Amino acid sequence: MDKNILVIEDDVTSCLLIKQVLGKANFFVDIAKDSIEGWEKATQKKYDLFIVDLNLPFGENGFEFVSRIRTNSQYKNTPIVAITAYIGIFDKDECLKKGFNYYVAKPFDIKYFANLVKDIFQQK
């Protein structure tokens, strides 16, 4: 699939795993370590999907980033997946209300995650 995905995640291990698995599924994956770098990349290249950690270290957190990206007309309807290790703090309903389309708790099964991304693009 010729789809561009931006992963905004500060955990290097998670980034490498996601990039490897989605790359094997023929997706083009870029990585941003925080919301500042994510915003820069999103304004320089068109992405078909965002995967955003909720607890980012610098700049905006995941919720703030999604709120801002939704104001950009080219990303108003772009699917966004929330990923978080803070299951009790950030719940699925809150994520969906604040602009995310999908919610995945870490640690996640990588096959499930790859299938979720494939399913997202089959729905579009």
CORFEN-V620898 format. One line per field, one symbol per residue. psi: psi as a letter, one per 20 degrees, with the letter a starting at -180 (. if undefined). burial: I if it has 24 or more other ideal C-beta (glycine too) atoms within 12 Angstrom, else O. Layout:
psi=???
burial=???
This chain:
psi=pmpppppopiogggggggggghghjkqopqppirhghgggghiiqpqiqpopqhnqhqcqrhghgggghiiohijhjpqppppqimghgorgggghhjiqhqpppqqqphgggghggghghhh.
burial=OOIIIIIIIIOOOIIOIIIOIIOOIOIOIIIIIIIOIIIOIIOOOOIIIIIIIIIIOOOIIIIIIIOIIIOOOOIOOIIIIIIIOOOOOIOOOOIOOIIIIIIIIIOIOOOOIIOIIOOIIOOO
